[in-house]
Amino acid sequence: MMKNKFGKRISIEQVEEGNSLMPKFDDNGLIPVITVESGTELILMHGYMNEESLDLSIDTNLAHYWSRSRKKIWKKGETSGQFQHIKEILIDDDQDCLIIKVELDGLGASCHVGYKSCFYRKVDKDLSLEFIEKEKVFDPEEVYEGEENPTIL
Amino acid sequence: MMKNKFGKRISIEQVEEGNSLMPKFDDNGLIPVITVESGTELILMHGYMNEESLDLSIDTNLAHYWSRSRKKIWKKGETSGQFQHIKEILIDDDQDCLIIKVELDGLGASCHVGYKSCFYRKVDKDLSLEFIEKEKVFDPEEVYEGEENPTIL
């Protein structure tokens, strides 16, 4: 049961210059979300929400995503204990992307591979990847024991 | 003609723990891109690249996107003069999202509505939007005179 009602997108002016939340969900019913650590402003991850997970996120202040690999609502931290407490939500000009600024529970990490941020590698000129995080914060095999890896090839 | 060859995604281990760029393009041939201002770390916009625009971006160090509304390669700044010079590219764990860190030409703005960042509004508890950028950097009607608004309802 949805607690929040999102506005209907009627005009470009309302969407871009208005004061009402009118999020656009794509053909799969999803909106991309950039998750940032509140305070450090570090980009932690890029995920997706459907209408229900956005509603839950706003209602509980805990980040809920839509897991595209598991095809279900994904309350971040449910397995790892690393919940994300939402401090602020931003939306972009055409309201088809969100930023959530969060505080992290537990070890203060967010990436299922064990790093703090999912963006732990940079692309060099020769297309090789360089690790900018040198050490994992946690051991994913311990934290996610028995769970399937969400990465899709 | 593509200058860069991206790696083939063979195993999860190579994708997550490896040193080779193996970007995943979605069913529409696109990868999401978070654009950040180098130095300030401000998130400016969220866009998409196809294989060709990623190739061009890496080759020229100028941000090229795929415009979903115009359905063509979009060299950012071509109309406005506000080119984005790429200083760094990061990729996430499963290699299906990029961050590009850029320096901005011109007025130092990035949003087609006239603000510096596309994320100029925050979502309040009652779902109303509050403007966190108080003034536009430029007048879009002047800069984009005669161009169609890219926002899709």
Interface residues (C-beta under 8 A of the other chain):
Chain A: N4 K5 F6 G7 R9 I10 S11 I12 V15 E16 E17 G18 N19 S20 L21 K24 P32 I34 V36 E41 I43 M45 H46 I58 E88 I89 L90 I91 D92 D93 D94 D96 C97 L98 I99 C111 H112 V113 Y115 C118 F119 Y120 R121 K122 V123 K125 L127 S128 L129 E130 I132 N149 P150 T151 I152 L153
Chain B: N4 K5 F6 G7 R9 I10 S11 I12 V15 E16 E17 G18 N19 S20 L21 K24 P32 I34 V36 E41 I43 M45 H46 I58 E88 I89 L90 I91 D92 D93 D94 D96 C97 L98 I99 C111 H112 V113 Y115 C118 F119 Y120 R121 K122 V123 K125 L127 S128 L129 E130 I132 N149 P150 T151 I152 L153
